[in-house]
Amino acid sequence: MLKVLVVLLLVAIVGSLFSGLVFLYRDRGAGERTARVLTWRIGLSIALFVLLLIGFRFGFIPGYSQ
C-alpha cells in the first residue's frame, strides 16, 4: 500500500514538473499557471517526504541494522 502511494506521488511530482515546463513555454514566463503548478510540485514533494518519515517511524519502512 505504501509503495503504491509513493509511486503515485512520484508520478504526480514528475507530471507537475512537466506541466510547469509546458506552461512556461506557452506563456513565455508571463502567466501565473507556471508558479501555481510548481507550487503544487513543492507541496507534493513535502507530502512525499513526510509520508516517508512517518512510514519509517512506524515501521512500515524497515531501517538498517549494524
Phi and psi restraints in degrees (value plus and minus 20) as a CYANA .aco file:
   2 LEU   PHI     -86.4   -46.4
   2 LEU   PSI     -57.4   -17.4
   3 LYS   PHI     -84.1   -44.1
   3 LYS   PSI     -59.9   -19.9
   4 VAL   PHI     -85.1   -45.1
   4 VAL   PSI     -62.4   -22.4
   5 LEU   PHI     -84.6   -44.6
   5 LEU   PSI     -60.3   -20.3
   6 VAL   PHI     -84.5   -44.5
   6 VAL   PSI     -64.1   -24.1
   7 VAL   PHI     -84.6   -44.6
   7 VAL   PSI     -61.1   -21.1
   8 LEU   PHI     -83.3   -43.3
   8 LEU   PSI     -61.2   -21.2
   9 LEU   PHI     -85.3   -45.3
   9 LEU   PSI     -59.4   -19.4
  10 LEU   PHI     -84.1   -44.1
  10 LEU   PSI     -61.3   -21.3
  11 VAL   PHI     -84.6   -44.6
  11 VAL   PSI     -60.3   -20.3
  12 ALA   PHI     -85.3   -45.3
  12 ALA   PSI     -57.5   -17.5
  13 ILE   PHI     -85.5   -45.5
  13 ILE   PSI     -65.8   -25.8
  14 VAL   PHI     -85.7   -45.7
  14 VAL   PSI     -60.1   -20.1
  15 GLY   PHI     -82.9   -42.9
  15 GLY   PSI     -60.0   -20.0
  16 SER   PHI     -86.7   -46.7
  16 SER   PSI     -59.9   -19.9
  17 LEU   PHI     -83.8   -43.8
  17 LEU   PSI     -62.6   -22.6
  18 PHE   PHI     -86.3   -46.3
  18 PHE   PSI     -61.8   -21.8
  19 SER   PHI     -87.8   -47.8
  19 SER   PSI     -52.2   -12.2
  20 GLY   PHI     -82.9   -42.9
  20 GLY   PSI     -59.2   -19.2
  21 LEU   PHI     -84.2   -44.2
  21 LEU   PSI     -62.6   -22.6
  22 VAL   PHI     -83.8   -43.8
  22 VAL   PSI     -65.0   -25.0
  23 PHE   PHI     -85.4   -45.4
  23 PHE   PSI     -57.0   -17.0
  24 LEU   PHI     -83.6   -43.6
  24 LEU   PSI     -60.2   -20.2
  25 TYR   PHI     -89.6   -49.6
  25 TYR   PSI     -63.9   -23.9
  26 ARG   PHI     -91.6   -51.6
  26 ARG   PSI     -60.9   -20.9
  27 ASP   PHI    -108.0   -68.0
  27 ASP   PSI     -27.2    12.8
  28 ARG   PHI      39.6    79.6
  28 ARG   PSI      10.3    50.3
  29 GLY   PHI      59.8    99.8
  29 GLY   PSI     -18.0    22.0
  30 ALA   PHI    -113.2   -73.2
  30 ALA   PSI     -34.8     5.2
  31 GLY   PHI    -106.3   -66.3
  31 GLY   PSI     148.5   188.5
  32 GLU   PHI    -115.4   -75.4
  32 GLU   PSI     -33.8     6.2
  33 ARG   PHI     -84.8   -44.8
  33 ARG   PSI     -56.3   -16.3
  34 THR   PHI     -82.1   -42.1
  34 THR   PSI     -66.2   -26.2
  35 ALA   PHI     -83.9   -43.9
  35 ALA   PSI     -59.7   -19.7
  36 ARG   PHI     -84.6   -44.6
  36 ARG   PSI     -64.1   -24.1
  37 VAL   PHI     -88.2   -48.2
  37 VAL   PSI     -59.3   -19.3
  38 LEU   PHI     -91.4   -51.4
  38 LEU   PSI     -48.0    -8.0
  39 THR   PHI     -85.5   -45.5
  39 THR   PSI     -60.5   -20.5
  40 TRP   PHI     -80.5   -40.5
  40 TRP   PSI     -60.2   -20.2
  41 ARG   PHI     -82.9   -42.9
  41 ARG   PSI     -61.8   -21.8
  42 ILE   PHI     -84.1   -44.1
  42 ILE   PSI     -62.6   -22.6
  43 GLY   PHI     -82.6   -42.6
  43 GLY   PSI     -61.5   -21.5
  44 LEU   PHI     -86.3   -46.3
  44 LEU   PSI     -57.7   -17.7
  45 SER   PHI     -85.9   -45.9
  45 SER   PSI     -61.0   -21.0
  46 ILE   PHI     -86.0   -46.0
  46 ILE   PSI     -60.4   -20.4
  47 ALA   PHI     -82.4   -42.4
  47 ALA   PSI     -60.6   -20.6
  48 LEU   PHI     -84.1   -44.1
  48 LEU   PSI     -63.3   -23.3
  49 PHE   PHI     -81.5   -41.5
  49 PHE   PSI     -65.5   -25.5
  50 VAL   PHI     -85.0   -45.0
  50 VAL   PSI     -60.6   -20.6
  51 LEU   PHI     -80.9   -40.9
  51 LEU   PSI     -61.9   -21.9
  52 LEU   PHI     -87.4   -47.4
  52 LEU   PSI     -58.8   -18.8
  53 LEU   PHI     -83.8   -43.8
  53 LEU   PSI     -64.0   -24.0
  54 ILE   PHI     -85.7   -45.7
  54 ILE   PSI     -61.1   -21.1
  55 GLY   PHI     -82.0   -42.0
  55 GLY   PSI     -58.6   -18.6
  56 PHE   PHI     -90.1   -50.1
  56 PHE   PSI     -60.9   -20.9
  57 ARG   PHI     -83.9   -43.9
  57 ARG   PSI     -59.7   -19.7
  58 PHE   PHI    -113.7   -73.7
  58 PHE   PSI     -14.3    25.7
  59 GLY   PHI      67.1   107.1
  59 GLY   PSI     -11.0    29.0
  60 PHE   PHI     -93.8   -53.8
  60 PHE   PSI     -45.8    -5.8
  61 ILE   PHI    -134.5   -94.5
  61 ILE   PSI      95.5   135.5
  62 PRO   PHI     -92.0   -52.0
  62 PRO   PSI     124.0   164.0
  63 GLY   PHI    -110.2   -70.2
  63 GLY   PSI    -196.1  -156.1
  64 TYR   PHI    -118.8   -78.8
  64 TYR   PSI     134.6   174.6
  65 SER   PHI    -146.1  -106.1
  65 SER   PSI     127.6   167.6
